[in-house]
């Protein structure tokens, strides 16, 4: 989780990741990401590699095009890790507890 948070701590990588999350399961070609972000291909490649290395993004070659996708299972795992002990020491009710009442 710390490595994923560190990767997302970079503003450019966070922008890349948010674009991929918004794109859904179909993902985005690297060229489209580059146009949307207006950054050099080598810079984008560096940032995508970091997101791949920490498991937040996958990449697939389709003919001559590289398609990047958010790894939703990894994203949900990170979100779960961050929220699993929410209010554990405060004794507040979770949403499911409040709905059951």
TAVENZI-V828828 format. One record per residue. N is the residue number from 1. RES is the residue in three letters. PSI is psi in whole degrees, 0 to 359 (none if undefined). OMEGA is omega in whole degrees, 0 to 359 (999 if undefined). NEAR is the number of other C-alpha atoms within 8 Angstrom. Layout:
n-><N & N>
res-><RES & RES>
psi-><PSI & PSI>
omega-><OMEGA & OMEGA>
near-><NEAR & NEAR>
This chain:
n-><1 & 2 & 3 & 4 & 5 & 6 & 7 & 8 & 9 & 10 & 11 & 12 & 13 & 14 & 15 & 16 & 17 & 18 & 19 & 20 & 21 & 22 & 23 & 24 & 25 & 26 & 27 & 28 & 29 & 30 & 31 & 32 & 33 & 34 & 35 & 36 & 37 & 38 & 39 & 40 & 41 & 42 & 43 & 44 & 45 & 46 & 47 & 48 & 49 & 50 & 51 & 52 & 53 & 54 & 55 & 56 & 57 & 58 & 59 & 60 & 61 & 62 & 63 & 64 & 65 & 66 & 67 & 68 & 69 & 70 & 71 & 72 & 73 & 74 & 75 & 76 & 77 & 78 & 79 & 80 & 81 & 82 & 83 & 84 & 85 & 86 & 87 & 88 & 89 & 90 & 91 & 92 & 93 & 94 & 95 & 96 & 97 & 98 & 99 & 100 & 101>
res-><UNK & UNK & UNK & UNK & UNK & UNK & UNK & UNK & UNK & UNK & UNK & UNK & UNK & UNK & UNK & UNK & UNK & UNK & UNK & UNK & UNK & UNK & UNK & UNK & UNK & UNK & UNK & UNK & UNK & UNK & UNK & UNK & UNK & UNK & UNK & UNK & UNK & UNK & UNK & UNK & UNK & UNK & UNK & UNK & UNK & UNK & UNK & UNK & UNK & UNK & UNK & UNK & UNK & UNK & UNK & UNK & UNK & UNK & UNK & UNK & UNK & UNK & UNK & UNK & UNK & UNK & UNK & UNK & UNK & UNK & UNK & UNK & UNK & UNK & UNK & UNK & UNK & UNK & UNK & UNK & UNK & UNK & UNK & UNK & UNK & UNK & UNK & UNK & UNK & UNK & UNK & UNK & UNK & UNK & UNK & UNK & UNK & UNK & UNK & UNK & UNK>
psi-><321 & 320 & 323 & 317 & 322 & 316 & 318 & 350 & 345 & 127 & 323 & 315 & 322 & 319 & 316 & 311 & 317 & 320 & 319 & 322 & 317 & 329 & 339 & 197 & 335 & 339 & 194 & 142 & 149 & 319 & 322 & 321 & 316 & 317 & 316 & 323 & 344 & 54 & 161 & 147 & 319 & 323 & 314 & 316 & 318 & 314 & 320 & 318 & 317 & 318 & 325 & 316 & 327 & 4 & 8 & 341 & 146 & 159 & 137 & 136 & 128 & 101 & 247 & 6 & 135 & 123 & 128 & 141 & 145 & 139 & 95 & 327 & 317 & 318 & 314 & 326 & 319 & 316 & 317 & 317 & 318 & 331 & 354 & 332 & 26 & 126 & 18 & 324 & 353 & 343 & 20 & 155 & 140 & 169 & 316 & 326 & 318 & 323 & 327 & 335 & none>
omega-><181 & 180 & 177 & 179 & 177 & 179 & 180 & 179 & 176 & 183 & 180 & 179 & 177 & 177 & 177 & 183 & 180 & 177 & 180 & 177 & 179 & 184 & 180 & 185 & 181 & 179 & 180 & 173 & 180 & 180 & 178 & 175 & 181 & 179 & 181 & 184 & 181 & 177 & 180 & 180 & 181 & 178 & 179 & 179 & 178 & 182 & 178 & 179 & 179 & 179 & 176 & 182 & 181 & 173 & 181 & 183 & 171 & 181 & 181 & 177 & 173 & 186 & 182 & 185 & 173 & 179 & 178 & 179 & 172 & 175 & 187 & 178 & 179 & 179 & 180 & 175 & 178 & 178 & 178 & 178 & 182 & 185 & 187 & 179 & 180 & 176 & 183 & 181 & 183 & 179 & 179 & 181 & 174 & 180 & 182 & 176 & 181 & 179 & 181 & 184 & 999>
near-><6 & 5 & 7 & 12 & 8 & 8 & 12 & 11 & 8 & 8 & 7 & 7 & 13 & 11 & 9 & 11 & 13 & 8 & 9 & 13 & 11 & 6 & 10 & 9 & 6 & 6 & 12 & 11 & 10 & 10 & 6 & 8 & 11 & 12 & 8 & 6 & 8 & 6 & 8 & 7 & 7 & 6 & 8 & 10 & 8 & 8 & 10 & 11 & 8 & 9 & 15 & 11 & 7 & 10 & 10 & 14 & 13 & 10 & 9 & 7 & 8 & 7 & 4 & 5 & 8 & 10 & 12 & 13 & 15 & 14 & 10 & 8 & 6 & 9 & 10 & 8 & 8 & 10 & 8 & 8 & 8 & 8 & 7 & 6 & 6 & 6 & 7 & 7 & 4 & 5 & 6 & 6 & 6 & 6 & 6 & 6 & 8 & 8 & 6 & 5 & 4>
